[in-house]
Amino acid sequence: MIFALDTNIISFLLRPNKNPDVVETFEHVVSHHEYVIPPMCYYEISWHLKWKKAHAQERVFATIAENSVSTYQMTEADFAVAADIKALLMEQGTPIGKQDGDIFIAAHCIVNDYVLVTDNTNDFKRIDGLKFVNWKT
């Protein structure tokens, strides 16, 4: 099983006052499983840290990213699944947010059979075929 870290989970790991449940579960996972950072999450964290000039957090994120097994690439299959997800949610009248970041994250996880780790279960539970867990308890 490979876990994919959502942006909000990575941000929990980067905060000075870390959520102990998330940190403990992350440490357990990295000792027993592989994890990835979906390309969209990598982008979201990277631009935010650069914008905030959060150099210490950039170094921590670099270490987390170095230990990820992801190549940070989206494929044609990712985009095709994302288009299917968005079309279905629009048909159902239940779109996710104003931007498509979460749809790209979900599609990347579905295509690669990753289990998404997120605290955003309300949006992601509407996406068929997406496996996800919440480490924040």
N, C-alpha and C positions, 0 to 999 in steps of 0.2 A: 504494500500500500504506500502510495506517495501522497503526501499532504501538500496542498497549495495554500500559501499564506496570503490572505486578503490584506488590502491596504490597512484596514483598521486593526488587524492583529499585529502587523509589523509596527504600526505606530504605538501600540501598547508596549512592545518590546523596546522601543526607543525612548520612551518617556522617563524622566528622572524618577518619578514615583510610579514604578512599574506595577502592573496588576500581578500579584503573586501567583494567582491561579494560572494565568496565561504563561508566565515565566516558567513555572514548575512543569506544566504540560509541555511547553516547547523543549525544555531540557530533556524531558523523558523521550519525546519524539525523536530528537536528533540523535539520541543514543540507541534507538531501536528501529527507526524508519528514515527514509529520505524525505526531503521536502524541496519544493520549488517556489519561486516567486513568479507568478504570471507576469508576462511583459507589461500589461497595463498597470499592475501594482508597482512594478519596478519604476515605471515612468512617473506614477503619481507620487510615490515617496521621494524620488530623486528631485523632481522639480520643486517640491515643497521645501525640502531641506536646503536646496540651493537658494531659493527665494528668501528663506528665513536666515540664511547664512549660519546654519546650525552645524558647524564644522565637527564638533564632537559627535553629534548624532550621525553625521555622514560617515565617520570612521566606523561606528558601530554597525551601521547599515551595510557598509562595504564588507565587513566580516560576515554578516548574515548572508549577504548575496554570494560571497565567495564559496560558502559551504552549501549553497543551493545546487541542485543537479540540473537546473534549467539552463537553456541556451538563450533565453529571452527573445525567442522568435515566434511570431504568429504565422500560421500557414493559411493557405487557401481554404483548407477544411475548417479552420477556426472561423474565418470570415463567413463561410457558407452556413455554419451552424448558428453564428451570431445573427445572420439575416433571418434564418428560420425562427429563432427565438423572438426577435423583435416583431416580425410579422404576426406571429401567433399572439403575443401579448397585446399588440395593437388591435387585432381582431377581437380579442376578449375584452378590450377596453381597460386593460390593466397594465399600461406601460410602466417601465421602471425608470424613475428619475427623469431629468431633463437631458442627461448626457448618456452615452452608450457604454461608458467604462465598465459598469457591472455586467452588461451583456457580453462584452468581449472577454471578461474574466470568466464568466460562466461557460461560454463556448470553449475557451481554451481548456478548462477543466474537463468538460464533457468529452472533447475530442481525444484528450490524453489520458482519460480515466483517472484523474486526480480527485482527491477528496478535498474540497475547499474548506478552509478553516476561516470562519467569519463571525463577526458579531452582528452582521446585517442579515439576520435570518428572515425578516419580514419580506424583503424583496426577493431573495434567492429561493424561498420556498415555492414561489410561483413558476419556477423554471423546471419543466419536466426533464428527467434524466440527470439532473445535477445532484451529486452526493455532497453533503456538507455537514460540518459539525461546528459547534461553538465552544471554544475553550474558556470563554469568560463566564464563570459561574458565580 
